[in-house]
């Protein structure tokens, strides 16, 4: 009798050890292949991790969002949220963003700052994308700008980079302690950052980017919901971890209940 | 091997007992997990919907654009974020449970035995008879309640093989990441907003099924039927 129990215990212990080791290996592999989102430790992190891992395995860098025709462009492009309240933004807006600079630093060989005129001299592209909001509405618009990958190549991204972080105008503005960052900020993994359709847009539907849509420059990540496409950009930060920014969830929105990954 | 050889009687008893229950263990476990995750999907789905309670057709839609249906409820933003979190978490639970249920149903012949109607029952007259019987809204006799009638069978098949797949696919069709991998899925629903509208109506059909299901369970004896779905119940004693 005791022998049977001992054997049973041994088998159970064996299974437990194998299970734990299996989970450990799975977690290591998942991390190694970028399948774990920064908000995996959030209260709803398990569902988020499953969704992110599944969609990352399903989408490759080669899967493309649909490009629509000019005739598909929506007559109405709803605006979500107000422009940044801060004085600097309104001063720059009044000056036609002549004094605005896009700063890019972090894990890059050549930290830089570009004026709007300089960015407009980058090889430009237009894309007509569908964009849906978390709330349920959507529209199609034409965006003019350049691929984020062009800028990343220009500044030389270091191999250990894992995330590109986007700070809007209402965030810290400068190199304060990122743990205490305030306002709107977001991040994408390098798979999305290098994606050919991930663009920085300064134009919309044949005009300069309207204030409500994020002037002077916004991100467009067409394989994710609209909230991921950070508006009113002032600073791009390339990093190997987002754990030291804000609460460490990879986006300010997670603290308000929105999942970091928005390919859903 | 040696251990089972010592206990042939027990093994036979076990098989016998499984055969005699009203609901198999797989059906019972998947039923309750599905019930809980469906409830979570419903509540979180409503939270997502009220952020923009309008439905559209085609690829796009929003305030100022022509809508298909304006639901008579106010716009209430602020809940869709965690609503989505709960929705996707429970969607995973519900879909994985559904996969287990369908494979087990095929493997144990649950579908063939309990859900596929007999060929002879598939006449209009037979279905109509069963509608009339159900419309009398009286407690079924014990021998009637041991098996599903043709109307119940067709309804369960519709829920399992039409409504659930449709609600899952229309949900997936809304995802921009999925649309970049299988654009045909979104196209087959007529666009992102059409998929959202279809998702809403199929979910509504599932809620309607839930109400009818609960009413029928209440009619047949709520406590005893619920107990049977927990313990398995006995079909003959």
Interface residues (C-beta under 8 A of the other chain):
Chain A: X44 X46 X47 X48 X50 X51 X55 X58 X59 X63 X64 X65 X66 X68 X72 X74 X75 X76 X78 X130 X132 X133 X134 X135 X136 X137 X138 X139 X140 X222 X223 X224 X225 X253 X256 X257 X258 X259 X262 X263 X264
Chain B: X48 X49 X51 X52 X54 X59 X60 X61 X62 X63 X64 X65 X77 X80 X81 X82 X84 X85 X86 X88 X89 X90 X91 X92 X174 X175 X176 X177 X178 X179 X180 X181 X183 X192 X193 X196
